[in-house]
Amino acid sequence: MKTSKTVEIVGGSRGAVRILINPPAGLELANDTAVNVVSSIVRNASFESNEAPGGVGIGSIVSWNGGTGLNLAAGPFHDNGAIPDRRQVAVLQGNNTLSQEIEGL
């Protein structure tokens, strides 16, 4: 029996919302979901929305197209160990690109 459901939410404007689900008869819900939308033209600008994967850090980067993965300062793929903002950096391996569509300029 599946006990969770993953959803993707795209914020249309700044603000907060609470999602309440009316379950079918007999189904119990442990909690509801709160969503906060903050003002930012670049989504996940500091690459902090998902944790750096283990090992060499290969994996998807939330809100970005392309890229190879994420690294912490101790990760094997970073320039000089200096993280310019917060604690993670995006990794581009080989002939790779990293992009996202920007709106509202």
Backbone bond lengths (Angstrom), bond angles and torsions (degrees), N, CA, C in turn:
res aa  C-N    CA-C-N  psi(-1)  N-CA   C-N-CA  omega(-1)  CA-C   N-CA-C  phi
1 M - - - 1.449 - - 1.526 109.07 -
2 K 1.309 116.64 127.74 1.459 121.30 -179.93 1.528 109.58 -77.59
3 T 1.342 116.76 131.11 1.466 120.80 -177.12 1.521 113.38 -113.54
4 S 1.336 117.59 6.96 1.459 119.22 178.72 1.520 110.03 -146.85
5 K 1.320 115.90 161.05 1.457 122.36 177.94 1.522 107.99 -141.05
6 T 1.308 117.29 124.87 1.456 122.48 177.81 1.519 109.04 -93.10
7 V 1.319 116.09 134.09 1.463 121.21 177.89 1.522 108.90 -131.30
8 E 1.320 116.19 155.24 1.467 121.26 175.11 1.510 107.44 -111.42
9 I 1.320 116.21 132.01 1.452 122.04 -178.21 1.514 108.19 -120.06
10 V 1.318 117.13 130.41 1.454 122.33 175.72 1.514 107.62 -111.36
11 G 1.321 116.26 118.59 1.460 121.01 -179.38 1.512 111.14 -74.40
12 G 1.324 116.18 130.20 1.457 120.95 178.69 1.507 112.92 -90.54
13 S 1.315 117.07 -24.63 1.458 120.96 177.96 1.523 108.43 -158.56
14 R 1.318 116.12 168.57 1.455 121.85 -177.58 1.524 110.23 -69.96
15 G 1.321 117.33 141.71 1.455 121.06 177.84 1.514 111.73 151.35
16 A 1.315 116.01 -167.75 1.461 121.93 -179.74 1.519 109.02 -132.51
17 V 1.309 116.18 149.86 1.461 121.50 178.18 1.523 108.65 -147.02
18 R 1.300 116.71 148.71 1.462 121.76 174.59 1.513 106.92 -116.22
19 I 1.315 117.01 130.56 1.451 122.67 -179.65 1.517 108.43 -98.52
20 L 1.321 116.05 118.87 1.454 121.62 178.41 1.526 108.09 -110.73
21 I 1.306 116.13 132.50 1.455 121.73 -178.04 1.523 108.60 -113.19
22 N 1.327 116.25 128.38 1.458 121.21 175.46 1.522 107.55 -91.20
23 P 1.330 116.95 104.66 1.463 119.38 -175.90 1.528 112.03 -75.34
24 P 1.332 116.15 154.06 1.475 119.13 173.42 1.527 109.51 -62.92
25 A 1.310 116.41 161.39 1.471 121.78 -178.64 1.519 110.50 -53.86
26 G 1.326 115.75 132.11 1.463 121.44 176.33 1.519 114.82 89.06
27 L 1.336 118.38 -11.12 1.465 120.52 -179.91 1.521 109.33 -91.79
28 E 1.315 116.79 128.61 1.458 121.41 179.25 1.523 109.72 -101.59
29 L 1.328 116.54 137.20 1.455 121.79 176.46 1.520 109.11 -110.14
30 A 1.335 116.75 130.64 1.457 121.37 -177.42 1.525 111.97 -76.69
31 N 1.332 117.74 -32.74 1.456 120.24 -178.07 1.519 110.06 -160.15
32 D 1.330 116.18 169.05 1.457 120.79 175.29 1.522 108.22 -110.74
33 T 1.302 116.86 -172.69 1.460 120.55 -174.27 1.515 110.33 -125.27
34 A 1.312 116.63 134.29 1.458 122.01 173.61 1.525 107.89 -112.62
35 V 1.325 116.14 140.10 1.460 121.54 -179.15 1.518 108.42 -126.04
36 N 1.323 116.89 129.72 1.458 122.08 175.29 1.524 108.52 -115.41
37 V 1.305 116.43 126.34 1.463 121.51 177.93 1.520 106.97 -107.37
38 V 1.322 115.43 120.59 1.460 120.16 179.00 1.516 109.13 -104.33
39 S 1.297 115.61 158.82 1.452 120.58 -177.61 1.524 110.49 -79.99
40 S 1.315 116.33 114.89 1.454 121.09 177.44 1.519 108.89 -159.27
41 I 1.304 116.63 127.59 1.460 120.17 178.41 1.518 109.82 -74.54
42 V 1.326 117.16 -39.98 1.464 121.65 178.44 1.527 108.18 -96.76
43 R 1.313 116.55 118.90 1.462 120.96 179.51 1.531 109.58 -78.87
44 N 1.319 116.15 138.59 1.463 122.59 179.26 1.531 111.10 51.49
45 A 1.321 115.52 48.99 1.466 121.42 -174.88 1.519 113.94 -60.81
46 S 1.319 118.30 -31.59 1.465 121.37 -178.68 1.523 112.67 -102.37
47 F 1.329 117.20 11.57 1.468 122.74 177.47 1.531 112.39 59.33
48 E 1.340 117.36 35.33 1.460 121.20 -176.22 1.524 113.54 -104.90
49 S 1.333 119.07 -2.42 1.461 120.89 -175.03 1.520 113.82 -70.48
50 N 1.313 117.74 -20.03 1.461 119.85 172.19 1.523 108.86 -136.45
51 E 1.322 115.60 152.24 1.461 121.23 -178.17 1.526 110.79 -70.89
52 A 1.307 116.40 147.37 1.463 120.99 173.79 1.528 108.38 -62.89
53 P 1.339 117.70 127.34 1.464 119.63 178.64 1.530 111.03 -62.68
54 G 1.315 116.65 157.41 1.465 120.82 178.37 1.519 111.90 -66.66
55 G 1.292 116.26 177.19 1.467 121.57 -179.40 1.511 111.23 67.24
56 V 1.320 117.09 -128.95 1.462 121.32 -178.55 1.526 112.38 -85.69
57 G 1.334 117.59 -1.42 1.464 121.31 173.01 1.513 116.08 88.60
58 I 1.322 118.40 19.36 1.466 120.49 -178.58 1.522 109.62 -75.93
59 G 1.323 115.95 128.03 1.458 121.19 178.85 1.511 111.37 170.83
60 S 1.325 115.72 176.29 1.465 120.16 -178.45 1.526 110.87 -72.45
61 I 1.332 115.03 157.67 1.461 122.51 177.55 1.522 106.54 -119.13
62 V 1.326 117.44 115.00 1.461 122.50 -175.67 1.526 110.57 -54.90
63 S 1.338 116.72 133.07 1.471 126.85 176.44 1.523 114.52 73.68
64 W 1.317 119.09 2.34 1.456 121.96 179.84 1.530 110.18 -116.63
65 N 1.326 116.72 149.89 1.460 123.50 173.43 1.517 108.19 -101.71
66 G 1.315 116.51 131.93 1.466 120.06 179.91 1.508 111.23 86.12
67 G 1.312 115.57 -157.35 1.458 120.00 -175.48 1.509 110.74 79.94
68 T 1.314 116.42 160.09 1.460 121.74 -179.43 1.516 111.43 -103.53
69 G 1.335 117.40 -33.13 1.453 120.32 -178.41 1.511 111.80 168.50
70 L 1.328 115.53 -158.65 1.460 123.36 -177.14 1.518 110.19 -130.82
71 N 1.325 116.28 148.15 1.458 121.64 175.15 1.522 110.61 -134.28
72 L 1.324 115.21 146.02 1.454 122.47 167.19 1.520 107.44 -86.40
73 A 1.317 118.60 176.64 1.464 121.22 -179.49 1.527 112.05 -58.28
74 A 1.326 117.78 -29.74 1.462 120.96 -179.66 1.530 112.59 -85.38
75 G 1.328 117.37 -2.45 1.466 121.12 -178.11 1.517 112.23 -68.64
76 P 1.331 117.01 160.23 1.461 120.69 -175.36 1.526 114.19 -76.77
77 F 1.347 118.39 -19.26 1.466 120.04 -175.07 1.522 111.27 -118.01
78 H 1.288 117.11 85.99 1.454 122.75 171.80 1.527 107.10 -152.61
79 D 1.303 115.78 159.86 1.464 121.15 -172.35 1.526 112.12 -62.99
80 N 1.319 116.93 -70.70 1.461 120.21 -174.41 1.528 113.05 -131.29
81 G 1.319 116.08 13.82 1.459 119.64 -179.64 1.509 113.98 85.55
82 A 1.340 117.52 -7.04 1.459 120.93 178.91 1.526 108.98 -89.16
83 I 1.324 117.27 120.49 1.457 121.56 177.26 1.531 106.90 -93.35
84 P 1.341 118.85 118.50 1.463 120.48 -173.62 1.524 114.80 -69.58
85 D 1.334 118.20 -27.42 1.460 120.46 -177.70 1.521 109.02 -150.77
86 R 1.308 117.23 122.95 1.463 125.75 -178.69 1.523 110.30 65.20
87 R 1.371 119.35 -130.15 1.467 118.06 -170.04 1.524 115.67 -130.76
88 Q 1.324 118.58 1.60 1.463 120.63 -178.65 1.518 111.12 -130.42
89 V 1.324 116.12 156.21 1.463 122.50 173.04 1.523 108.46 -129.35
90 A 1.328 115.48 152.87 1.462 120.72 174.58 1.523 108.47 -81.59
91 V 1.321 115.47 149.94 1.459 121.56 -179.40 1.526 109.15 -115.64
92 L 1.320 116.00 131.50 1.459 122.51 172.83 1.516 107.16 -118.15
93 Q 1.307 116.72 116.62 1.462 120.49 -178.52 1.522 108.87 -111.35
94 G 1.327 116.11 133.76 1.458 120.95 179.69 1.519 111.49 69.09
95 N 1.323 116.32 -148.75 1.461 122.31 -179.43 1.524 108.26 -88.05
96 N 1.335 117.71 78.24 1.440 123.83 -172.99 1.515 110.29 -124.94
97 T 1.329 118.29 159.32 1.455 122.97 177.55 1.528 108.64 -129.09
98 L 1.325 115.14 163.94 1.452 122.85 177.11 1.518 106.70 -137.75
99 S 1.339 117.42 124.37 1.473 119.17 -176.01 1.530 110.73 -152.62
100 Q 1.333 114.18 165.20 1.452 122.02 169.99 1.525 107.51 -155.95
101 E 1.335 115.98 153.17 1.448 120.43 178.43 1.519 108.66 -82.44
102 I 1.328 116.76 129.14 1.457 123.38 -177.86 1.533 108.06 -103.68
103 E 1.333 116.56 134.29 1.454 121.48 178.46 1.506 110.40 -126.11
104 G 1.308 117.16 160.08 1.460 122.11 172.56 1.512 114.99 84.45
105 L 1.319 118.30 20.50 1.468 119.78 178.33 1.519 110.28 -81.78
